[in-house]
Structures are given as structure tokens and as C-alpha cells.
Amino acid sequence: MPWWHSKGIEWAMGLSADELRLALAVIARRQADADATLDCPRCGHAGLALADRSARPYAEWYQLSCAGCGLDETVHIPLGPPVIGGLD
């Protein structure tokens, strides 16, 4: 029995591999066009809310929320360490 059943939770929300792939595409679309209407990676409902909660230069964090299916997930994209100095 999964741990969440013992806690009285019927299911645990998280992004599947396919949903994460779609979420990353949605994030890229928002970066390319700030006015684009975004579709939910879970249910396909138009009007996904996407908030950038990034802590650059260390990581990108995006909050995804959908009124259609109740999606409320955070996507974390780690970034490489900052480069000190220039490329000579």
C-alpha cells in the first residue's frame, strides 16, 4: 500500500514524465512569447497560470497552476554554477 493511503490521502499529485516534458515545452513557449496562452500539461485546458519563482543564477523554479484540473506543481530546473571571469 502506498504511504499516502495510510495518511488518508487518495492520491499524490506529481508530474509524470510526459507531463514534465510538456511542462518544459510550456515554459519554453512562455520564454519565447510572454503573451502566449498556455495549455495545461495534464488536462490540456487553456489558461495555465505560470509564475517564475527563479533564484538565478542557481536555479529556475516555475509554479504551474490550472483551474481546469487543479494542477498546482512546481518545476525546478537546476542551472550550472556561475562562471567567474571572462573567456580569454
C-alpha positions as CSV (number, residue, x, y, z in Angstrom):
1,M,0.0,0.0,0.0
2,P,1.4,3.4,-0.9
3,W,2.3,5.7,2.0
4,W,-0.4,8.3,1.1
5,H,-3.2,5.7,1.6
6,S,-2.2,5.2,5.2
7,K,-2.4,9.0,5.7
8,G,-5.9,9.2,4.3
9,I,-4.8,10.8,1.0
10,E,-6.5,9.2,-2.0
11,W,-3.7,10.1,-4.4
12,A,-0.4,12.1,-4.6
13,M,-0.1,14.7,-7.3
14,G,3.1,15.0,-9.2
15,L,4.1,15.3,-12.8
16,S,4.6,12.2,-14.9
17,A,7.5,12.0,-17.3
18,D,5.2,13.0,-20.2
19,E,3.6,15.9,-18.2
20,L,7.1,17.1,-17.2
21,R,8.1,17.1,-20.9
22,L,5.0,19.1,-21.8
23,A,5.6,21.4,-18.8
24,L,9.1,22.2,-20.0
25,A,7.7,22.9,-23.5
26,V,5.1,25.3,-22.0
27,I,7.9,27.1,-20.0
28,A,9.9,27.4,-23.2
29,R,6.9,28.8,-25.0
30,R,6.4,31.4,-22.3
31,Q,10.0,32.4,-22.5
32,A,9.6,32.9,-26.3
33,D,6.3,34.7,-26.1
34,A,5.3,36.3,-22.8
35,D,1.7,36.9,-24.1
36,A,1.1,33.3,-25.2
37,T,-1.9,31.4,-23.9
38,L,-0.6,28.3,-22.2
39,D,-2.2,24.8,-22.1
40,C,-2.1,22.7,-19.0
41,P,0.4,19.7,-19.4
42,R,-2.1,17.5,-17.5
43,C,-5.6,18.2,-18.9
44,G,-4.9,20.5,-21.9
45,H,-7.1,23.3,-20.6
46,A,-6.1,26.7,-22.0
47,G,-5.2,29.4,-19.5
48,L,-2.5,27.7,-17.4
49,A,-1.1,30.1,-14.8
50,L,2.7,30.1,-14.9
51,A,4.7,32.1,-12.3
52,D,8.5,32.4,-12.5
53,R,9.9,31.9,-8.9
54,S,13.5,31.6,-10.1
55,A,16.6,32.1,-7.9
56,R,19.0,32.8,-10.7
57,P,21.9,32.2,-11.3
58,Y,21.5,28.9,-9.4
59,A,18.1,27.5,-10.4
60,E,14.9,28.2,-12.3
61,W,11.6,27.5,-10.4
62,Y,8.2,27.7,-12.1
63,Q,4.8,27.4,-10.4
64,L,2.2,25.9,-12.7
65,S,-1.5,26.2,-11.7
66,C,-4.6,25.0,-13.7
67,A,-8.2,25.9,-12.8
68,G,-9.4,23.1,-15.0
69,C,-7.9,20.1,-13.2
70,G,-6.5,21.6,-10.0
71,L,-2.8,21.2,-11.1
72,D,-0.6,23.0,-8.6
73,E,3.0,22.0,-9.2
74,T,6.5,23.5,-9.1
75,V,9.1,22.7,-11.7
76,H,12.7,23.0,-10.7
77,I,15.5,23.4,-13.3
78,P,19.0,23.4,-11.8
79,L,21.5,25.6,-13.6
80,G,25.3,25.3,-13.7
81,P,27.5,27.2,-11.4
82,P,28.2,30.9,-12.2
83,V,31.3,31.4,-14.4
84,I,33.7,33.8,-12.7
85,G,35.8,35.8,-15.1
86,G,35.6,36.0,-18.8
87,L,36.6,33.6,-21.5
88,D,40.0,34.6,-22.8
